Amino acid sequence: MDTFDTPDAPPAPTEEYRFPCDNCGADMRFDPGQDRLICDHCGNTHEITEGPWRGGSLVELDFRSAIDGKVPEAEIEETRVTQCPNCGAQIEFEADVHSTECPFCATPLVADTGIHRHIKPKGLLPFAFDEAQARKHLTDWLGGLWFAPNGVQQYARKGRRMNGIYVPYWTFDADTQSQYSGQRGTYYYQTRTVMRDGKRQQVRVRKTRWRSVTGRVARFFDDVLVLGSHSLPKQYTDALEPWDLSAMEPYQPEFLAGFRAEGYQVELEDAFKEARVKMDQIIHRDVKFDIGGDTQRVASVDTRIGTLTFKHVLLPVWMAAYKYQGKTYRFVVNGRTGLVQGERPYSAVKIAIAVILGLIVAGVVGFVMANSQ
């Protein structure tokens, strides 16, 4: 599907997330946890003031209209991006930046002329802490890995900067009604006589009495979250949950000042397919609860979705990609909670030493026990 790449549509302006300091003219950046912009050159600050967009509800878009290609032009934007040839990430470039490094896998990148036309973000979670704190979360996590190579730990402490990047997600709201058929199982017990070791014994045997049932369940789903990127292994990003989506702010470019944003790679229709799997799992659980009894069999579930809306949102991740002895290690830190996930590095030397020490200890214990008998 390529609903949002219409060649005949009028071009949307490319936004540059730059905010010059009114004191010295240098670029200001968002100061995590402070709700302000700060100039690293002169220390000047600018508060992100309360306005009609702060604290307001996030406007949802109609899913079916979007699939039919009827997204309002005001909801579309163009960004200058390049695709990493190694991991496939869509990295946005500012107007005056022509080369950088992929924050997902440390591959050098050179800007091309590609323009990504996509649905604008509706909301975001601002970063809650800065790079120094993110690095501390990472090094503390690495320090708890017994068999991590010392080189990786030292490189993480002293190596290149971590990248703060807003990762794309989709959220879906859905009003569902489900009709089901199945069976309710009720346990009962029978006493039987069996032979054990040549003796007759009475044992209780559990049986199940089944009764056919039908019914209906309803559930409103709010903010079913689906990752819009293929740049990182899904097990890492899933493990960063939960996200405090209730603290999400309506999208404003001030929050992106000094940070990168990744364009989504998972299209809307594909994202909903994943969201539907999550919904169906919860509906199946609801059906079993509604059937009741001691155990349940679900024969069929017919779900009808009424109102179905979505939004594109950005969530904050601190990211590090370190190349050590020819291998790339990637780590991600939840920019709100500090939770760390990543590829667990192992040191063959440390493992070998641990095995040798284990054998020595086992040998000493065996020797002592033999002499004590």
C-alpha positions in Angstrom: 0.0 0.0 0.0 1.3 3.5 -0.9 -1.7 5.7 0.1 0.4 8.6 1.2 2.8 8.9 -1.7 0.5 10.6 -4.2 2.6 12.3 -7.0 -0.2 14.6 -7.9 -0.8 15.9 -4.4 0.5 19.4 -3.6 3.8 19.3 -1.7 3.8 19.8 2.0 6.5 22.1 3.5 9.5 20.4 5.0 9.8 21.4 8.7 13.1 22.2 10.2 13.2 21.6 13.9 15.6 24.5 14.7 15.2 27.2 17.3 17.9 29.9 17.3 18.9 31.4 20.6 17.7 35.0 20.9 20.9 35.8 22.8 23.7 34.4 20.6 22.0 32.9 17.6 23.2 29.3 18.2 20.7 26.5 17.9 18.7 25.7 21.1 17.8 22.2 22.1 15.0 20.6 24.2 16.2 20.1 27.8 14.8 16.7 29.0 12.7 16.8 32.1 12.6 20.6 32.2 10.0 21.6 29.6 12.3 24.2 28.1 14.8 24.9 25.4 18.4 25.5 26.3 21.4 27.0 24.4 24.6 25.0 25.0 26.6 27.9 23.7 25.6 30.7 26.2 23.3 28.9 28.6 20.2 30.9 27.7 16.9 29.1 28.3 13.4 29.5 26.8 10.4 28.0 28.6 8.0 26.0 26.5 5.0 28.1 27.6 1.5 26.9 28.3 -0.7 27.2 25.2 -3.8 25.9 23.7 -1.9 22.8 22.5 -0.5 21.9 26.0 -2.5 19.4 28.0 -5.2 19.1 25.3 -6.6 15.8 24.1 -4.9 14.2 21.1 -7.0 14.2 18.0 -7.6 10.7 16.5 -7.9 10.1 12.7 -10.5 7.8 11.2 -8.8 4.5 10.1 -11.2 3.6 7.3 -10.9 7.0 5.7 -7.1 6.8 5.8 -7.1 3.4 4.1 -9.3 4.9 1.4 -6.7 7.6 0.8 -8.8 10.4 2.4 -6.3 11.7 4.9 -6.6 15.5 5.0 -3.6 17.3 3.4 -3.1 19.1 6.7 -2.3 15.8 8.3 0.5 15.0 5.8 4.1 16.2 5.9 7.3 15.8 4.0 10.7 15.1 5.6 14.2 14.7 4.1 15.3 11.2 4.9 17.8 8.5 3.9 17.6 4.8 4.4 20.4 3.0 6.2 21.7 0.3 3.8 22.5 -1.9 6.8 19.5 -2.0 9.0 16.9 -0.2 6.9 16.2 2.7 9.3 14.6 5.8 7.9 16.7 8.7 9.3 15.6 12.3 9.0 18.2 14.9 8.1 18.2 18.6 8.9 18.6 20.9 5.9 22.3 21.7 6.5 23.3 18.1 7.5 24.8 15.9 4.7 26.3 13.0 6.6 25.9 11.3 9.9 26.0 7.9 11.5 23.0 5.6 11.8 22.0 5.6 15.5 20.6 2.1 15.2 23.7 0.2 13.9 26.6 2.8 13.7 26.8 2.6 9.9 28.0 5.9 8.2 25.3 7.6 6.2 25.3 10.3 3.5 22.1 12.2 2.8 20.4 11.6 -0.5 17.6 13.6 -2.1 14.8 11.3 -0.8 11.6 12.9 0.5 9.4 10.9 2.8 5.7 11.8 2.5 3.9 10.5 5.6 1.2 11.1 8.2 2.2 13.7 10.8 2.7 12.6 14.4 -0.2 13.6 16.6 1.6 13.2 19.9 4.8 12.4 21.6 6.3 11.6 25.0 9.1 14.0 25.7 12.5 12.8 26.9 12.6 12.8 30.7 16.4 12.7 31.2 19.6 13.6 29.4 22.4 11.7 27.8 24.5 11.5 31.0 21.7 9.8 32.9 21.0 7.5 29.9 24.7 6.5 29.9 24.5 5.8 33.6 21.5 3.5 33.1 23.4 1.7 30.3 26.6 1.2 32.2 24.8 0.1 35.3 23.0 -2.5 33.2 26.2 -3.7 31.6 27.9 -3.8 35.0 25.3 -6.4 36.1 26.2 -8.7 33.2 28.9 -11.1 34.6 30.1 -12.3 31.2 30.1 -9.1 29.3 33.5 -8.2 27.7 35.4 -5.5 29.6 36.1 -3.7 26.4 32.4 -3.3 25.7 31.8 -1.9 29.2 34.7 0.5 29.0 33.7 1.6 25.5 30.2 2.3 26.7 31.5 4.4 29.5 34.0 6.4 27.4 32.8 5.8 23.8 30.8 7.9 21.4 27.7 9.8 22.4 24.4 8.1 22.8 21.7 9.2 20.4 18.3 10.4 21.6 15.8 9.4 18.9 12.1 9.6 18.7 10.8 6.2 17.5 7.6 6.0 15.5 4.6 4.1 16.8 0.9 3.7 15.9 -1.9 3.6 18.4 -5.4 2.3 17.7 -8.8 2.9 19.4 -11.6 0.5 18.6 -15.1 -0.2 19.8 -15.8 -3.9 19.5 -18.8 -6.2 19.8 -18.1 -10.0 19.6 -20.5 -12.9 19.4 -19.2 -16.3 20.3 -20.1 -19.9 20.6 -18.4 -22.5 22.7 -18.7 -25.0 25.6 -18.6 -24.5 29.3 -16.9 -27.3 31.2 -17.8 -28.2 34.8 -15.6 -30.6 36.8 -17.0 -33.6 38.7 -15.4 -36.6 40.2 -15.9 -40.4 40.1 -14.4 -43.0 42.4 -12.8 -45.9 40.8 -11.1 -49.1 42.1 -7.6 -49.7 40.7 -4.9 -52.3 41.4 -1.6 -51.0 42.7 1.1 -53.3 43.9 -1.3 -56.2 44.0 -3.8 -54.3 46.2 -7.2 -52.7 45.4 -7.3 -48.9 46.0 -10.0 -46.3 45.7 -9.0 -43.3 43.6 -10.9 -40.1 42.6 -10.9 -39.4 38.8 -11.8 -35.9 37.5 -14.2 -35.7 34.7 -15.6 -32.8 32.7 -19.3 -32.2 31.9 -19.6 -30.0 28.8 -22.5 -27.7 27.9 -22.9 -25.7 24.7 -23.1 -21.9 25.2 -23.4 -18.7 23.1 -23.0 -15.1 24.2 -21.7 -11.7 23.4 -18.9 -9.6 24.8 -18.0 -5.9 24.2 -14.8 -4.1 24.8 -13.4 -0.6 24.0 -9.7 -0.7 23.1 -7.7 2.5 23.9 -4.2 3.1 22.6 -3.3 -0.4 21.3 0.4 0.3 20.6 2.2 -1.0 17.5 5.9 -0.3 16.6 6.2 1.6 13.3 9.9 0.6 12.8 11.9 -2.4 11.6 15.2 -0.9 12.7 15.6 -2.7 16.0 14.8 -6.3 17.0 11.2 -6.2 18.2 12.0 -8.1 21.4 14.0 -5.2 22.6 11.4 -2.5 21.9 8.6 -4.6 23.2 10.6 -5.1 26.4 10.8 -1.3 26.9 7.1 -1.3 27.7 5.1 -0.1 29.5 5.0 3.5 28.2 3.1 6.2 30.2 0.9 7.1 27.3 -1.3 9.2 29.6 1.5 11.7 29.9 1.7 12.2 26.1 1.8 15.7 24.8 0.3 17.0 21.6 3.0 17.1 18.9 5.1 20.2 18.9 8.5 20.6 17.1 10.1 22.2 20.2 10.3 18.8 21.8 12.4 17.5 18.8 15.0 20.3 19.0 18.4 18.6 19.4 17.0 15.1 18.8 16.5 12.8 15.8 13.2 11.3 14.6 12.8 8.2 12.6 10.2 8.0 9.9 7.8 5.1 10.2 8.5 2.0 8.0 5.4 0.0 9.0 2.4 1.3 6.9 -0.9 2.0 8.6 -2.8 -1.1 7.2 0.0 -3.5 8.3 0.2 -1.9 11.7 -3.5 -2.5 12.2 -3.1 -6.2 11.4 -0.7 -6.4 14.3 -3.0 -4.4 16.5 -5.9 -6.7 15.6 -3.9 -9.8 16.7 -3.4 -8.1 20.1 -7.2 -7.2 20.3 -8.2 -10.7 19.3 -6.1 -12.2 22.1 -7.8 -10.0 24.7 -11.3 -10.7 23.2 -10.6 -14.4 23.4 -9.7 -14.0 27.1 -12.9 -12.0 27.6 -14.9 -14.8 25.9 -13.5 -17.5 28.2 -14.3 -15.4 31.2 -17.8 -14.9 30.0 -18.3 -18.6 29.3 -17.3 -19.3 32.9 -17.3 -22.7 34.5 -14.1 -24.6 35.4 -12.7 -24.8 31.8 -13.8 -23.5 28.4 -13.8 -24.4 24.7 -14.1 -21.5 22.3 -15.6 -22.6 19.0 -16.1 -19.3 17.1 -15.8 -15.6 17.7 -17.3 -13.1 15.3 -16.1 -9.5 16.1 -17.5 -6.4 14.6 -15.6 -3.2 14.9 -17.6 0.1 15.1 -15.6 3.3 15.6 -11.9 2.7 14.6 -9.4 5.5 14.9 -5.6 5.8 15.0 -2.8 8.2 15.5 0.9 8.4 14.7 3.0 9.1 17.8 6.7 9.3 18.8 8.3 7.7 21.8 11.7 8.6 23.2 14.6 6.1 23.1 18.3 6.7 24.0 20.3 4.5 21.7 23.8 3.2 21.5 25.5 1.1 18.8 29.0 0.0 19.5 31.3 -1.9 17.2 33.7 -4.1 19.2 36.0 -6.7 17.6 34.0 -6.7 14.4 30.6 -7.1 16.0 27.9 -4.5 16.5 26.2 -4.3 19.9 23.0 -2.3 20.1 21.4 -1.1 23.3 18.2 0.9 23.8 17.1 2.9 26.9 13.5 3.9 27.6 13.7 7.7 27.6 11.0 7.9 30.3 11.8 5.1 32.7 15.5 4.3 32.1 14.7 0.6 31.4 17.6 -0.9 29.3 17.4 -3.7 26.7 19.9 -4.8 24.1 22.1 -7.5 22.7 23.7 -9.3 25.6 27.5 -9.5 24.9 29.6 -12.4 26.1 33.3 -12.7 26.7 34.7 -16.1 25.7 37.7 -15.5 28.0 35.5 -14.8 31.0 33.3 -17.9 30.3 36.4 -20.1 30.0 37.8 -18.8 33.2 34.5 -19.4 35.0 34.4 -23.0 33.7 38.0 -23.7 34.8 37.3 -22.2 38.2 34.2 -24.3 38.5 36.1 -27.5 37.6 38.8 -26.6 40.2 36.2 -26.0 42.9 34.4 -29.2 42.0 37.7 -31.1 42.2 38.7 -29.6 45.6 35.2 -30.5 47.0 35.5 -34.0 45.6 39.0 -34.5 47.1 37.9 -33.3 50.5 34.8 -35.5 50.5 36.9 -38.5 49.5 39.5 -38.0 52.2 36.8 -37.5 54.9 35.3 -40.9 54.3 
